[in-house]
């Protein structure tokens, strides 16, 4: 699931560059699975369909959802899918623009509107009146959840909610048995207060890839060093240490206003056939690609130029929300006709 950039979003100054990234994402995702594309309205839908058609994207795997949204970081307001013994649950949490930093009134309604339109078949949607952003948690699918205290316990999200409260909610809703809390590592320029998908990710049940800094002159060096030390203390359910794979930081990237951006390689996206990794036109790109190859030996690692995305402080994982198999409805008879109609 993605939300396509348009002129009313923060992408307006560099819309074409952002759309090129989304075209590349759509092309890679539809190699092996279906894609739900959120669009602003019918006109926006037809324009996107034309871009995808011209780029040779597999049209039969595309679904469109016309819905209003403030921003395109659908990872943080899209539905969370839970698979319990083959039974899929859909959960929708409140989204407030990362602790009230940005307008989010439309983003907060996207999942409910997409569900109302029937895009998630007849699977019931459970709505929750507490804030949980999809990029703030990472799961191994086997009872362990990885997250950060800086984001989940931020006072702007769920005031008065304790760590014990959140752990109880995770256990009740998701079947989580162990929560691994990181205390360090918020990247400079990160508006999310340290989302885990910029810092450390499960690659399988015994492997965690994490953002590492080797440059002692970097102002992030010490916090990331402490984060690496804490990761070494984490244990799997069987008591074994995790296999830890460092991902280098690219050279600092800066916003148009001069501020540093949270460029990292941990914001990769796992699809059915590949792992999509952000590229920053940096020597560290090749090092990170090789590191992820060691983590995902059964999948192809594909790099996507993400310099346009990092200008708005996000990357590939932030821009997407994965859905369980069988959640997306089949395309209507009308959808292929609308997509093809935009060919020159």
C-alpha positions as CSV (number, residue, x, y, z in Angstrom):
1,X,0.0,0.0,0.0
2,X,1.4,3.4,-1.0
3,X,0.0,7.0,-1.0
4,X,1.1,8.7,-4.2
5,X,2.6,12.3,-3.9
6,X,0.5,15.2,-5.2
7,X,0.7,19.0,-5.3
8,X,-1.1,19.4,-2.0
9,X,1.5,17.4,-0.1
10,X,5.0,18.5,1.0
11,X,6.3,17.0,-2.3
12,X,5.1,20.0,-4.4
13,X,8.5,21.6,-4.8
14,X,10.0,18.4,-6.2
15,X,7.0,16.4,-7.3
16,X,8.5,14.9,-10.4
17,X,11.5,13.5,-8.6
18,X,9.3,12.1,-5.9
19,X,7.0,10.5,-8.4
20,X,10.0,8.8,-10.1
21,X,10.8,7.0,-6.9
22,X,7.2,5.9,-6.5
23,X,7.2,4.6,-10.1
24,X,10.3,2.6,-9.3
25,X,8.7,1.3,-6.1
26,X,5.5,0.3,-8.0
27,X,7.5,-1.4,-10.7
28,X,9.5,-3.5,-8.2
29,X,6.6,-4.4,-5.9
30,X,4.3,-5.5,-8.7
31,X,7.0,-8.0,-9.9
32,X,5.7,-10.3,-7.2
33,X,2.6,-8.9,-5.5
34,X,-0.4,-6.6,-5.7
35,X,-0.3,-2.9,-4.9
36,X,-2.9,-0.6,-3.5
37,X,-2.2,3.0,-4.7
38,X,-3.9,5.7,-2.7
39,X,-4.7,8.8,-4.8
40,X,-6.1,12.2,-4.1
41,X,-9.1,12.0,-6.6
42,X,-10.1,10.8,-10.0
43,X,-7.9,13.2,-11.9
44,X,-4.9,12.2,-9.8
45,X,-5.8,8.6,-10.3
46,X,-5.8,8.9,-14.1
47,X,-2.5,10.8,-14.0
48,X,-0.8,8.1,-11.9
49,X,-2.2,5.4,-14.2
50,X,-0.7,7.1,-17.1
51,X,2.7,7.3,-15.5
52,X,2.6,3.6,-14.5
53,X,1.5,2.6,-18.0
54,X,4.3,4.6,-19.7
55,X,6.8,3.0,-17.3
56,X,5.6,-0.5,-18.2
57,X,4.4,-1.3,-14.7
58,X,2.3,-4.5,-14.4
59,X,-1.2,-3.0,-14.6
60,X,-3.0,-6.1,-13.5
61,X,-1.5,-5.9,-10.1
62,X,-2.6,-2.3,-9.4
63,X,-5.6,-1.3,-7.3
64,X,-6.6,2.4,-6.8
65,X,-8.2,4.0,-3.7
66,X,-9.4,7.6,-4.0
67,X,-9.0,9.1,-0.5
68,X,-7.7,12.4,0.9
69,X,-4.4,12.4,2.9
70,X,-2.1,15.0,4.3
71,X,1.2,13.2,3.7
72,X,2.4,10.1,2.0
73,X,4.2,8.2,4.9
74,X,1.5,5.5,4.8
75,X,3.6,3.2,7.0
76,X,2.5,5.2,10.0
77,X,-1.2,5.4,9.3
78,X,-2.0,2.3,7.2
79,X,-3.6,-0.8,8.8
80,X,-1.6,-3.3,10.8
81,X,-2.3,-7.0,9.8
82,X,-2.1,-9.7,12.4
83,X,-2.1,-13.4,11.3
84,X,-3.3,-15.7,14.0
85,X,-3.3,-19.3,12.9
86,X,-4.3,-18.3,9.4
87,X,-7.0,-15.8,10.5
88,X,-6.2,-12.2,9.4
89,X,-7.0,-9.3,11.7
90,X,-6.9,-5.6,10.6
91,X,-6.1,-3.0,13.2
92,X,-6.3,0.8,12.8
93,X,-4.6,3.1,15.4
94,X,-4.9,6.8,15.8
95,X,-2.3,8.9,14.0
96,X,-1.5,12.5,15.2
97,X,1.4,13.5,12.9
98,X,4.2,12.1,15.1
99,X,3.1,13.7,18.4
100,X,1.3,16.7,16.8
101,X,4.3,17.9,14.7
102,X,2.3,18.0,11.4
103,X,-1.4,18.1,10.3
104,X,-2.7,14.5,10.2
105,X,-6.5,14.8,10.3
106,X,-6.9,13.2,6.8
107,X,-4.1,10.7,7.3
108,X,-5.9,9.5,10.4
109,X,-8.9,8.5,8.4
110,X,-7.2,6.8,5.4
111,X,-7.4,3.2,6.7
112,X,-11.1,3.5,7.7
113,X,-12.0,5.1,4.4
114,X,-10.1,2.4,2.4
115,X,-11.9,-0.2,4.4
116,X,-15.3,1.4,3.9
117,X,-14.7,1.4,0.1
118,X,-14.1,-2.4,0.3
119,X,-10.4,-2.5,-0.5
120,X,-9.7,-4.9,2.3
121,X,-12.5,-7.4,1.4
122,X,-14.9,-8.2,4.2
123,X,-12.2,-8.4,6.9
124,X,-13.4,-6.6,10.0
125,X,-11.4,-3.5,11.0
126,X,-10.6,-3.0,14.7
127,X,-10.1,0.7,15.6
128,X,-8.1,1.7,18.6
129,X,-8.1,5.1,20.4
130,X,-4.4,5.1,21.1
131,X,-1.5,6.1,18.9
132,X,0.7,3.5,17.3
133,X,2.8,4.3,14.1
134,X,3.7,1.3,12.0
135,X,7.3,2.5,11.6
136,X,7.8,2.5,15.3
137,X,7.6,-1.3,15.7
138,X,9.3,-4.2,14.1
139,X,8.4,-7.9,14.7
140,X,10.0,-11.2,14.0
141,X,6.6,-12.8,13.5
142,X,7.3,-15.2,16.4
143,X,6.5,-13.3,19.5
144,X,9.2,-10.7,19.7
145,X,8.8,-6.9,19.0
146,X,11.6,-4.4,18.6
147,X,11.0,-0.7,19.3
148,X,12.4,2.4,20.9
149,X,11.4,4.2,24.2
150,X,12.1,7.6,22.6
151,X,9.2,7.2,20.2
152,X,6.7,5.0,21.9
153,X,7.0,6.6,25.3
154,X,7.1,10.1,23.9
155,X,4.7,12.3,25.9
156,X,3.2,13.7,22.7
157,X,1.8,10.3,21.6
158,X,-0.1,8.7,24.5
159,X,0.3,10.9,27.6
160,X,0.1,9.0,30.8
161,X,0.8,5.6,29.1
162,X,3.5,3.5,30.7
163,X,5.9,1.0,29.2
164,X,3.9,-1.7,31.1
165,X,0.7,-0.4,29.6
166,X,2.1,-0.7,26.1
167,X,3.5,-4.2,26.7
168,X,0.1,-5.4,27.9
169,X,-1.6,-4.0,24.8
170,X,1.0,-5.6,22.5
171,X,0.5,-9.0,24.3
172,X,-3.3,-8.7,24.1
173,X,-3.6,-7.5,20.5
174,X,-0.5,-9.0,18.8
175,X,0.4,-12.0,20.9
176,X,3.8,-10.4,21.7
177,X,5.7,-12.3,24.3
178,X,8.9,-10.2,24.5
179,X,9.4,-6.5,23.8
180,X,13.0,-5.4,23.1
181,X,13.3,-1.7,24.0
182,X,16.1,0.4,22.5
183,X,17.1,3.6,24.4
184,X,19.5,5.2,22.0
185,X,20.0,6.2,18.4
186,X,17.6,8.9,17.3
187,X,19.1,10.1,14.0
188,X,19.6,13.9,13.4
189,X,16.7,15.3,11.4
190,X,14.3,12.4,12.3
191,X,10.8,13.8,13.0
192,X,9.6,10.5,14.4
193,X,11.6,10.7,17.6
194,X,13.5,7.5,16.7
195,X,11.3,5.1,14.8
196,X,12.8,1.6,14.9
197,X,12.7,1.4,11.0
198,X,15.5,3.9,10.8
199,X,17.6,2.1,13.4
200,X,17.3,-1.7,13.7
201,X,15.3,-4.3,11.8
202,X,14.6,-8.1,12.0
203,X,15.9,-9.9,8.9
204,X,14.8,-13.2,10.3
205,X,14.1,-14.6,13.8
206,X,17.8,-14.6,14.8
207,X,19.3,-11.7,12.7
208,X,19.0,-7.9,13.3
209,X,20.5,-5.4,10.8
210,X,21.2,-2.0,12.4
211,X,22.4,1.5,11.6
212,X,26.1,1.9,12.7
213,X,28.4,4.8,12.6
214,X,32.2,4.4,12.3
215,X,33.1,8.1,12.2
216,X,34.0,9.3,15.7
217,X,33.6,12.9,14.4
218,X,29.9,12.3,13.6
219,X,27.6,13.8,16.2
220,X,25.6,10.5,16.0
221,X,28.6,8.3,16.8
222,X,28.2,8.0,20.5
223,X,24.5,7.3,20.6
224,X,24.7,4.7,17.8
225,X,27.6,3.1,19.6
226,X,25.5,2.8,22.8
227,X,22.7,1.4,20.7
228,X,24.9,-1.3,19.2
229,X,26.0,-2.2,22.8
230,X,22.4,-2.5,23.9
231,X,21.6,-4.7,20.9
232,X,24.4,-7.1,22.0
233,X,22.5,-7.6,25.3
234,X,19.2,-8.7,23.6
235,X,18.4,-12.4,23.5
236,X,16.2,-14.6,21.4
237,X,13.5,-16.7,23.0
238,X,16.0,-19.6,23.3
239,X,18.5,-17.5,25.2
240,X,20.9,-17.1,22.3
241,X,22.3,-13.7,21.2
242,X,21.2,-12.2,18.0
243,X,23.3,-12.2,14.9
244,X,23.9,-8.5,14.5
245,X,24.7,-7.0,11.0
246,X,25.9,-3.3,10.9
247,X,24.7,-1.1,8.1
248,X,26.9,1.9,7.5
249,X,25.7,5.5,7.5
250,X,26.0,7.3,4.2
251,X,27.7,10.7,4.2
252,X,25.5,13.4,5.7
253,X,22.7,14.5,3.5
254,X,21.1,17.9,4.0
255,X,17.7,19.5,3.5
256,X,17.3,22.5,1.2
257,X,17.2,24.6,4.4
258,X,20.6,23.2,5.5
259,X,19.5,20.8,8.2
260,X,20.8,17.3,8.3
261,X,18.5,14.5,7.1
262,X,18.2,11.0,8.7
263,X,19.6,9.1,5.7
264,X,20.0,5.4,6.6
265,X,19.9,1.9,5.1
266,X,17.7,0.3,7.8
267,X,14.6,1.7,6.0
268,X,14.7,-1.2,3.5
269,X,11.5,-2.8,2.3
270,X,11.0,-6.6,2.2
271,X,8.7,-7.8,-0.6
272,X,7.7,-11.3,-1.7
273,X,10.5,-11.5,-4.1
274,X,13.1,-8.9,-3.2
275,X,14.5,-6.6,-0.6
276,X,14.3,-3.0,-1.8
277,X,17.1,-0.8,-0.3
278,X,17.5,2.9,-0.4
279,X,20.4,4.3,-2.3
280,X,22.0,7.7,-1.7
281,X,24.7,7.9,-4.5
282,X,27.2,7.2,-1.8
283,X,30.2,4.8,-1.5
284,X,28.4,3.3,1.5
285,X,25.6,2.1,-0.9
286,X,27.6,-0.9,-2.0
287,X,28.7,-1.8,1.5
288,X,25.1,-1.8,2.7
289,X,23.9,-3.8,-0.3
290,X,26.5,-6.5,0.4
291,X,25.5,-6.6,4.1
292,X,21.8,-7.1,3.3
293,X,22.8,-9.9,0.8
294,X,24.3,-11.7,3.8
295,X,21.0,-11.2,5.7
296,X,18.6,-12.2,2.9
297,X,20.4,-15.0,1.0
298,X,17.1,-16.2,-0.6
299,X,16.1,-12.8,-1.9
300,X,17.4,-10.4,-4.5
301,X,18.6,-7.0,-3.1
302,X,17.5,-4.1,-5.3
303,X,18.6,-0.6,-4.8
304,X,16.3,2.4,-5.4
305,X,17.5,6.0,-5.6
306,X,16.0,7.5,-2.5
307,X,17.6,10.9,-2.5
308,X,14.3,12.6,-3.3
309,X,12.5,10.7,-0.4
310,X,15.1,11.6,2.2
311,X,14.5,15.3,1.4
312,X,11.2,14.8,3.4
313,X,13.1,12.8,6.1
314,X,11.8,9.3,5.0
315,X,12.6,6.4,2.7
316,X,11.2,3.2,1.2
317,X,9.8,1.5,4.3
318,X,8.2,4.7,5.5
319,X,6.5,5.2,2.1
320,X,4.9,1.7,2.1
321,X,2.7,-0.5,4.3
322,X,2.7,-4.2,3.7
323,X,-0.6,-6.2,3.8
324,X,-1.1,-9.9,4.5
325,X,-1.9,-12.2,1.6
326,X,-5.6,-12.3,0.8
327,X,-6.4,-8.8,2.3
328,X,-6.6,-6.8,-0.9
329,X,-9.8,-7.3,-2.9
330,X,-9.6,-8.4,-6.5
331,X,-9.6,-5.6,-9.1
332,X,-12.9,-4.4,-10.5
333,X,-13.6,-4.9,-14.2
334,X,-13.3,-1.1,-14.6
335,X,-9.8,-0.7,-13.2
336,X,-7.7,-2.0,-16.1
337,X,-9.7,0.2,-18.5
338,X,-9.0,3.3,-16.5
339,X,-5.3,2.5,-16.3
340,X,-4.9,1.8,-20.0
341,X,-6.8,4.9,-21.1
342,X,-3.9,7.1,-20.1
343,X,-1.6,5.8,-22.8
344,X,-0.4,8.5,-25.3
